[in-house]
Amino acid sequence: MEQNTLYRSTTETSALQTNKVLRNTYMLLAMTLLFSAVCAGISMSIGISPLASLGMSIGAFVLLFVVNKTADSAAGIFWVFAFTGLLGGSLGFTLNLYAGLPNGPELIMQAFGATALVFFGLSAYVLTTKKDFSFMGGFLMIGLIVAIVAAIANIFLQIPAMSLAISAGIVLIMSGLILFDTSRIIHGGETNYVRATVSLYLNIYNLFVSILHLLGAFGGDE
């Protein structure tokens, strides 16, 4: 009887901890996405250059290591906002390019809507079914490495079809990572909401950019 009581108590404590991490993650994710969007809007309005955009992306990459090191402290929150702000700001140049197309604003909104639909749909699926998608980790990591290598190679090759294939691949990989990362949170694989937020943010960010690229390629001449 005592063992059953202890097991039940441990299970309930674990469930409460998981729910707390999940709640904090989605709350911080919503705030960082909003802050990122504001930073993107500001960088669009001032018309940042490609060089400035690249510099902000590199700065965000450097801050990613800082975020991971400070994730267990209160300072981690500040660095998460600095990281997402830089990444959001770096989008200004790209968004201005698409906004300049005949139907550019519509493409941007379509990409935003598609990204939201994919994220909420996949997240709801995991939260509802409670399925464990940890088995996908290895496949997704290999796919991500292949996509990065292909993207670097295409900087020199400049093959349009390859660029589209990479974007389509990234959409699939990021969709898989949303399943994987959400599953890790609800099954206790990720107990730090700062790291969980960064993972989901990067999934959403890359998903949005890739969908925008695909929409621009197929619908930018309308």
C-alpha positions in Angstrom: 0.0 0.0 0.0 2.8 2.4 0.9 4.6 1.6 -2.3 1.5 2.3 -4.4 1.0 5.6 -2.5 4.6 6.6 -3.1 4.4 5.7 -6.8 1.2 7.6 -7.2 2.7 10.6 -5.4 5.9 10.5 -7.6 3.8 10.2 -10.8 1.6 13.2 -9.8 4.7 15.3 -9.0 6.2 14.4 -12.3 3.0 15.3 -14.2 2.8 18.6 -12.4 6.5 19.4 -13.2 5.9 18.5 -16.9 2.8 20.7 -17.1 4.8 23.6 -15.5 7.6 23.2 -18.0 5.1 23.0 -20.9 3.2 26.1 -19.6 6.3 28.2 -19.1 7.7 27.1 -22.5 4.6 28.2 -24.4 4.4 31.4 -22.5 8.0 32.3 -23.2 7.7 31.1 -26.8 4.7 33.4 -27.4 6.6 36.4 -25.9 9.8 35.8 -27.9 7.9 35.3 -31.1 6.1 38.6 -30.6 9.4 40.4 -29.7 11.0 38.8 -32.7 8.2 40.0 -35.0 8.6 43.6 -33.6 12.3 43.5 -34.2 11.6 42.2 -37.8 9.2 45.1 -38.3 11.8 47.6 -37.1 14.5 46.2 -39.3 12.2 46.3 -42.3 11.2 49.9 -41.6 14.9 51.1 -41.5 15.8 48.9 -44.5 18.7 46.9 -43.1 21.4 45.8 -45.6 22.3 42.2 -46.5 25.5 42.7 -44.6 23.7 43.9 -41.4 21.3 40.9 -41.7 24.2 38.5 -42.0 25.9 40.1 -39.0 22.8 39.8 -36.9 22.4 36.1 -37.8 26.0 35.5 -36.8 25.5 37.4 -33.6 22.4 35.2 -32.9 24.4 32.1 -33.5 27.0 33.2 -31.0 24.3 34.0 -28.5 22.9 30.5 -28.8 25.9 29.2 -26.9 25.4 31.9 -24.2 21.7 31.0 -23.9 22.5 27.3 -23.4 25.1 28.2 -20.7 22.8 30.5 -18.8 19.6 28.5 -19.3 19.5 27.4 -15.7 19.8 30.9 -14.3 17.6 34.0 -14.4 19.9 35.6 -16.9 18.8 33.0 -19.4 15.6 34.9 -20.0 17.4 38.0 -21.0 19.7 36.1 -23.4 16.7 34.3 -25.0 15.2 37.7 -25.9 18.5 39.0 -27.2 18.9 35.9 -29.3 15.3 35.9 -30.7 15.5 39.7 -31.2 18.6 39.4 -33.4 17.2 36.5 -35.4 13.9 38.5 -35.9 15.8 41.6 -36.9 17.9 39.6 -39.4 14.7 38.8 -41.2 14.1 42.4 -42.1 16.1 42.3 -45.4 14.5 39.1 -46.6 11.0 40.3 -45.7 11.6 43.5 -47.6 12.7 41.5 -50.7 9.5 39.5 -50.6 7.3 42.5 -49.8 8.6 44.1 -53.0 7.1 41.4 -55.1 3.7 42.1 -56.8 1.9 39.9 -54.3 4.6 40.0 -51.6 2.5 41.0 -48.6 0.1 38.2 -49.4 3.0 35.7 -49.6 4.3 36.8 -46.3 0.9 36.4 -44.6 0.4 33.0 -46.3 3.8 31.8 -45.0 2.9 33.1 -41.5 -0.5 31.3 -41.6 1.0 28.1 -42.9 3.7 28.1 -40.2 1.1 28.7 -37.5 -1.1 26.0 -38.9 1.7 23.4 -39.0 3.0 24.3 -35.5 -0.4 24.3 -33.8 -1.6 21.2 -35.7 1.5 19.1 -34.8 1.7 20.4 -31.3 -1.9 19.6 -30.6 -1.4 16.1 -32.1 1.4 15.3 -29.7 -0.4 16.9 -26.7 -3.6 15.0 -27.5 -2.1 11.6 -28.3 0.8 11.7 -25.9 2.9 9.7 -28.4 6.6 9.5 -27.9 8.5 10.7 -31.0 12.0 10.3 -29.4 12.8 7.6 -32.0 12.9 10.3 -34.7 15.9 12.1 -33.1 18.6 10.3 -35.1 16.8 10.5 -38.5 16.1 14.2 -38.0 19.7 15.0 -37.0 21.0 13.2 -40.1 18.5 15.1 -42.3 19.5 18.4 -40.7 23.2 17.8 -41.4 22.5 16.8 -45.0 20.3 19.9 -45.5 23.1 22.2 -44.0 25.8 20.6 -46.2 23.5 20.9 -49.3 22.8 24.5 -48.5 26.5 25.4 -48.2 27.2 23.6 -51.4 24.4 25.4 -53.2 26.0 28.8 -52.2 28.6 27.9 -54.8 26.5 25.9 -57.2 23.6 28.3 -57.3 21.1 25.7 -58.6 17.5 26.9 -58.2 15.9 23.5 -58.1 18.4 22.4 -55.4 17.5 25.5 -53.4 13.8 24.6 -53.6 14.5 20.9 -52.7 16.5 22.1 -49.6 13.6 24.4 -48.5 11.1 21.5 -48.9 13.4 19.2 -47.0 13.8 21.8 -44.2 10.0 22.1 -43.9 9.8 18.3 -43.4 12.7 18.3 -40.9 11.3 21.2 -38.9 7.9 19.6 -38.8 9.5 16.4 -37.4 11.5 18.5 -34.9 8.2 20.1 -33.6 6.9 16.6 -33.0 10.2 15.5 -31.4 10.7 18.5 -29.2 7.1 18.7 -28.0 7.2 15.0 -27.2 10.4 15.4 -25.2 8.8 18.1 -23.0 5.7 16.0 -22.2 7.7 12.9 -21.6 10.2 14.5 -19.3 13.1 14.5 -21.8 13.4 18.3 -21.5 12.9 19.9 -18.1 14.4 23.3 -18.8 11.8 25.6 -20.4 14.4 28.1 -21.7 16.1 25.4 -23.8 12.7 24.0 -24.8 11.7 27.5 -25.9 14.8 28.0 -28.0 14.3 24.6 -29.7 10.7 25.3 -30.7 11.5 28.9 -31.7 14.2 27.7 -34.1 11.8 25.1 -35.5 9.2 27.8 -36.2 11.8 30.3 -37.5 13.3 27.9 -40.0 9.8 26.6 -41.0 8.6 30.1 -41.7 11.7 31.0 -43.8 11.5 27.8 -45.8 7.8 28.1 -46.5 8.2 31.7 -47.5 10.9 30.7 -50.0 8.7 28.0 -51.5 5.7 30.3 -51.8 7.9 33.0 -53.3 9.3 30.6 -55.9 5.9 29.3 -57.0 3.7 32.3 -56.5 6.0 35.3 -56.6 5.2 36.2 -60.2 1.4 36.6 -59.8 
